[in-house]
Amino acid sequence: MAAPHRPVLLKETLAGLAVQPKGVYVDCTVGFGGHSEALLRAESSVQLIGLDQDPQALRYAAERLACFGSRVRLVPANFRELRAVLDRQGFGQVQGILMDIGVSSVQLDDAARGFSYQTDAPLDMRMDPGRKLDAAELVNSLSEQELGDIIARFGEERWAKRIAKFIVDQRKNRRITTTGELVDVIKQAVPKGARRQGPHPAKRTFQALRIAVNDELGALKDGLDQAVQSLAPGGRLCVITFHSLEDRIVKDTFRRMAQGCVCPPQFPQCVCGHVRKLRVITRKPVVPSLEETAGNPRARSAKLRTAERLEEV
């Protein structure tokens, strides 16, 4: 299978992981397997565990990584299940973990999955097709207040309340079941002047619905905590994000886990029990070069943050 996409920040990610001989590494969102393949080629003695909740992605990855044989184990799972997966695979702690967050090329490039506002398709947006809740159910069942809150919170959309009102008004006549129908409603809701500026008027609303359908931010918080628990001392955690909500969670988690005692300075001794678990490697996020974004526009908003697990005290 020819690789249909380019893995983002590839060299920078490998440098961040600092791949060690005979190490065990986890790609929490294996996708098309681009990062995983590069990691396996970087050091011939490493083992890789690749997770993905999308069966289609796992099929692509299995084909791409087949040449590495028993060095690769692919597991159908969300990375919020990371600790349980490693336990089942017989691994205590690992030397490196990569989390490439958000929607993948597997999902964006398949119009039928309903992630894109560029083509008309069933309004789905499920990363795991086995989930019961899809975007159509959210759009047609939530109250105007609930829809507005989701679009504002997860999409950071200025016109969230107006878009929610137009959606509710439209569905009084008939259910909104396709991406094209939803895009038409959003275009009606967003004033003409605003539509002429910035990104596609449906971009933020689609992002918000996708995040809500897949509980992406909740999964990210759970996954980060489990990743830190699963790293051996000296092991590296690399996280690639694509919008500010994700990056803020990663930044705050790294900061919290890199902090020691949080007792007030006037306390004679520590009573909080807070212990530093991480050393932050990237004080500022690593971003793609101009050369990379020119060749791969999807990399434009990517940010890479890296941290290292400290010895247990």
C-alpha positions as CSV (number, residue, x, y, z in Angstrom):
1,M,0.0,0.0,0.0
2,A,1.4,3.4,-0.9
3,A,1.4,5.9,1.9
4,P,-1.5,8.3,1.3
5,H,-0.3,10.9,3.7
6,R,2.9,12.3,5.3
7,P,3.4,11.9,9.1
8,V,3.6,15.3,10.7
9,L,6.8,16.5,12.5
10,L,8.4,13.1,11.8
11,K,12.1,14.0,12.4
12,E,11.2,16.1,15.4
13,T,9.2,13.3,16.9
14,L,11.9,10.7,16.5
15,A,14.4,13.2,18.1
16,G,11.9,13.8,21.0
17,L,11.5,10.1,21.6
18,A,15.2,9.5,21.7
19,V,14.7,5.9,20.5
20,Q,16.8,3.4,22.5
21,P,17.9,-0.1,21.4
22,K,15.7,-2.9,22.6
23,G,13.1,-0.4,23.9
24,V,9.3,-0.9,23.8
25,Y,7.4,2.0,22.2
26,V,3.7,2.8,21.9
27,D,2.1,4.7,19.1
28,C,-1.3,5.5,20.6
29,T,-2.8,6.6,17.3
30,V,-1.2,4.4,14.7
31,G,-3.3,5.6,11.8
32,F,-1.6,4.9,8.5
33,G,1.6,3.8,10.4
34,G,3.9,6.6,9.2
35,H,5.4,7.5,12.6
36,S,5.5,3.8,13.6
37,E,7.4,2.7,10.5
38,A,10.0,5.5,11.0
39,L,10.4,4.5,14.6
40,L,10.9,0.8,13.7
41,R,13.4,1.7,11.0
42,A,15.3,4.0,13.4
43,E,16.4,1.1,15.6
44,S,16.2,-2.5,14.5
45,S,15.8,-4.0,18.0
46,V,12.8,-2.0,19.2
47,Q,9.3,-3.4,19.6
48,L,6.2,-1.4,18.8
49,I,2.6,-1.5,20.2
50,G,0.2,0.4,17.9
51,L,-3.2,1.4,19.2
52,D,-6.1,2.8,17.2
53,Q,-9.9,2.8,17.8
54,D,-10.5,2.9,14.0
55,P,-10.6,-0.6,12.4
56,Q,-9.9,0.9,9.0
57,A,-6.7,2.5,10.3
58,L,-5.6,-0.8,11.8
59,R,-6.0,-2.6,8.5
60,Y,-3.8,0.1,6.7
61,A,-1.2,-0.1,9.5
62,A,-1.1,-3.9,9.5
63,E,-0.4,-3.9,5.8
64,R,2.3,-1.2,6.0
65,L,4.1,-2.6,9.0
66,A,3.8,-6.3,8.0
67,C,7.5,-6.4,7.1
68,F,8.5,-5.9,10.7
69,G,6.9,-9.2,11.8
70,S,6.7,-9.9,15.5
71,R,8.3,-6.6,16.4
72,V,4.8,-5.1,15.9
73,R,1.6,-5.6,17.9
74,L,-1.5,-3.8,16.7
75,V,-4.4,-3.4,19.2
76,P,-7.9,-2.1,18.6
77,A,-8.3,0.4,21.5
78,N,-8.6,4.0,22.5
79,F,-5.5,5.4,24.2
80,R,-7.6,6.0,27.3
81,E,-7.3,2.2,27.7
82,L,-3.5,2.3,27.5
83,R,-2.7,0.9,30.9
84,A,-5.1,-2.0,30.4
85,V,-3.6,-2.7,26.9
86,L,-0.1,-2.8,28.2
87,D,-1.1,-5.1,31.1
88,R,-2.8,-7.5,28.6
89,Q,0.3,-7.4,26.4
90,G,2.6,-8.3,29.4
91,F,4.4,-4.9,29.6
92,G,4.9,-3.0,32.8
93,Q,6.7,0.2,31.7
94,V,7.8,1.3,28.2
95,Q,10.6,3.5,26.9
96,G,8.5,5.8,24.8
97,I,4.9,6.8,23.9
98,L,3.6,8.9,21.0
99,M,0.2,10.5,20.9
100,D,-0.8,12.1,17.6
101,I,-4.1,13.7,18.6
102,G,-7.3,14.5,16.7
103,V,-8.8,13.4,13.4
104,S,-6.6,11.4,11.1
105,S,-6.1,11.2,7.4
106,V,-7.8,7.8,7.4
107,Q,-11.0,9.5,8.6
108,L,-10.7,12.9,6.7
109,D,-10.0,11.3,3.3
110,D,-12.9,8.9,3.4
111,A,-15.9,11.2,2.6
112,A,-18.4,8.6,3.7
113,R,-17.2,8.9,7.3
114,G,-18.8,12.4,7.6
115,F,-15.8,14.2,9.1
116,S,-15.4,16.7,6.2
117,Y,-17.5,19.8,5.4
118,Q,-16.1,19.7,1.9
119,T,-18.2,16.8,0.6
120,D,-21.8,15.6,1.2
121,A,-22.1,12.4,3.3
122,P,-24.0,10.9,6.2
123,L,-23.5,13.0,9.3
124,D,-21.4,10.5,11.3
125,M,-18.0,11.6,12.6
126,R,-17.3,8.5,14.7
127,M,-13.7,7.5,15.0
128,D,-14.8,4.2,16.3
129,P,-17.7,3.0,14.1
130,G,-18.9,0.8,16.9
131,R,-19.9,3.8,19.1
132,K,-23.6,4.3,19.3
133,L,-23.6,8.1,19.3
134,D,-22.9,9.9,16.0
135,A,-23.0,13.6,15.0
136,A,-26.5,13.3,13.5
137,E,-27.9,12.2,16.9
138,L,-26.3,15.2,18.6
139,V,-27.5,17.7,16.0
140,N,-31.0,16.4,16.1
141,S,-31.5,15.7,19.8
142,L,-29.7,18.3,21.9
143,S,-31.4,21.4,23.0
144,E,-30.5,24.8,21.5
145,Q,-28.6,25.7,24.7
146,E,-26.6,22.4,24.7
147,L,-25.7,22.7,21.0
148,G,-24.6,26.3,21.5
149,D,-22.5,25.3,24.5
150,I,-20.7,22.5,22.5
151,I,-20.1,24.7,19.5
152,A,-18.7,27.5,21.6
153,R,-16.6,25.4,24.0
154,F,-15.1,22.9,21.5
155,G,-15.2,25.0,18.4
156,E,-14.4,28.4,19.9
157,E,-17.0,29.6,17.4
158,R,-18.1,33.3,17.7
159,W,-21.5,32.5,16.2
160,A,-22.3,29.4,18.3
161,K,-25.6,30.6,19.7
162,R,-26.9,31.7,16.3
163,I,-25.8,28.5,14.6
164,A,-27.5,26.4,17.3
165,K,-30.7,28.4,16.8
166,F,-30.7,27.9,13.1
167,I,-30.1,24.2,13.5
168,V,-33.0,23.8,15.9
169,D,-35.2,25.9,13.6
170,Q,-34.3,23.7,10.6
171,R,-34.9,20.4,12.3
172,K,-38.4,21.5,13.2
173,N,-39.1,20.8,9.5
174,R,-36.9,17.7,9.1
175,R,-34.0,16.0,10.6
176,I,-30.5,17.1,9.5
177,T,-28.8,13.9,8.3
178,T,-26.0,14.8,6.0
179,T,-22.9,17.0,6.2
180,G,-24.1,19.1,3.2
181,E,-27.4,19.9,5.0
182,L,-25.6,21.0,8.1
183,V,-23.1,23.1,6.1
184,D,-26.1,24.9,4.4
185,V,-27.6,25.7,7.8
186,I,-24.3,27.0,9.2
187,K,-23.9,29.2,6.1
188,Q,-27.3,30.7,6.7
189,A,-26.5,31.3,10.3
190,V,-23.1,33.0,9.9
191,P,-23.4,36.6,8.5
192,K,-22.1,37.2,5.0
193,G,-19.4,39.5,6.2
194,A,-18.0,36.8,8.6
195,R,-18.2,34.2,5.9
196,R,-15.8,36.2,3.7
197,Q,-13.2,36.2,6.5
198,G,-11.1,33.4,8.0
199,P,-11.6,29.7,7.5
200,H,-14.7,27.9,6.1
201,P,-17.7,28.9,8.1
202,A,-18.5,25.3,9.1
203,K,-14.9,24.4,10.2
204,R,-15.3,25.2,13.9
205,T,-18.8,23.7,14.2
206,F,-17.6,20.4,12.6
207,Q,-14.6,20.4,14.9
208,A,-16.8,20.9,17.9
209,L,-19.3,18.1,17.0
210,R,-16.4,15.7,16.2
211,I,-14.8,16.4,19.6
212,A,-18.1,15.9,21.4
213,V,-19.0,12.7,19.5
214,N,-15.7,11.1,20.3
215,D,-15.1,12.6,23.8
216,E,-11.7,13.6,22.5
217,L,-10.7,15.9,25.3
218,G,-11.8,13.5,28.0
219,A,-9.9,10.7,26.3
220,L,-6.8,13.0,26.0
221,K,-6.8,13.7,29.7
222,D,-7.2,10.1,30.6
223,G,-4.6,9.0,28.1
224,L,-2.0,11.5,29.3
225,D,-2.3,10.3,32.9
226,Q,-2.0,6.7,31.8
227,A,0.9,7.4,29.5
228,V,2.9,9.0,32.4
229,Q,2.1,6.0,34.6
230,S,3.3,3.6,31.9
231,L,6.7,5.2,31.2
232,A,9.9,3.8,32.6
233,P,12.3,6.3,34.2
234,G,14.0,8.2,31.4
235,G,11.2,7.3,29.0
236,R,9.8,10.0,26.7
237,L,6.3,11.1,25.9
238,C,5.7,13.0,22.7
239,V,2.3,14.6,22.0
240,I,1.3,16.2,18.7
241,T,-1.8,18.4,18.8
242,F,-3.6,20.4,16.2
243,H,-5.7,23.0,18.0
244,S,-5.5,25.1,21.1
245,L,-7.9,23.1,23.2
246,E,-5.7,20.0,22.9
247,D,-2.4,21.8,23.3
248,R,-3.7,23.6,26.5
249,I,-4.5,20.2,28.1
250,V,-1.1,18.8,27.2
251,K,0.7,22.0,28.4
252,D,-1.2,22.0,31.7
253,T,-0.7,18.3,32.3
254,F,3.1,18.5,31.7
255,R,3.3,21.6,33.9
256,R,1.4,19.9,36.7
257,M,3.4,16.7,36.6
258,A,6.7,18.6,36.4
259,Q,5.9,20.4,39.6
260,G,7.1,19.3,43.1
261,C,5.6,20.3,46.4
262,V,2.7,22.7,46.1
263,C,2.4,23.5,49.8
264,P,2.3,27.2,50.9
265,P,5.8,28.5,51.5
266,Q,5.1,29.1,55.1
267,F,4.5,25.4,55.8
268,P,7.5,23.9,57.8
269,Q,7.3,20.7,55.8
270,C,5.5,19.2,52.9
271,V,2.1,17.7,53.6
272,C,0.7,17.7,50.0
273,G,2.7,14.6,48.9
274,H,3.0,16.0,45.4
275,V,6.0,14.5,43.7
276,R,7.5,15.5,40.3
277,K,7.0,12.9,37.7
278,L,8.1,14.6,34.5
279,R,10.9,16.8,33.2
280,V,9.6,19.0,30.3
281,I,11.9,18.8,27.3
282,T,10.1,21.4,25.1
283,R,9.6,24.6,27.0
284,K,7.9,25.9,23.9
285,P,6.1,23.6,21.4
286,V,8.0,22.4,18.3
287,V,6.2,23.5,15.1
288,P,6.6,22.4,11.5
289,S,9.1,24.2,9.3
290,L,8.0,26.3,6.4
291,E,9.3,23.5,4.1
292,E,7.1,21.0,5.8
293,T,3.9,23.1,5.7
294,A,4.5,23.9,2.0
295,G,4.6,20.2,1.2
296,N,1.9,19.2,3.7
297,P,-0.7,21.9,4.4
298,R,-2.3,19.7,7.1
299,A,0.8,20.2,9.2
300,R,0.2,23.9,9.6
301,S,-1.3,23.9,13.0
302,A,0.6,21.0,14.5
303,K,2.5,21.4,17.8
304,L,4.8,18.9,19.4
305,R,5.5,18.8,23.2
306,T,7.9,16.3,24.8
307,A,8.5,15.3,28.4
308,E,10.7,12.7,30.2
309,R,9.7,10.5,33.0
310,L,11.7,11.0,36.2
311,E,13.0,8.4,38.6
312,E,10.6,7.4,41.3
313,V,11.5,9.0,44.6
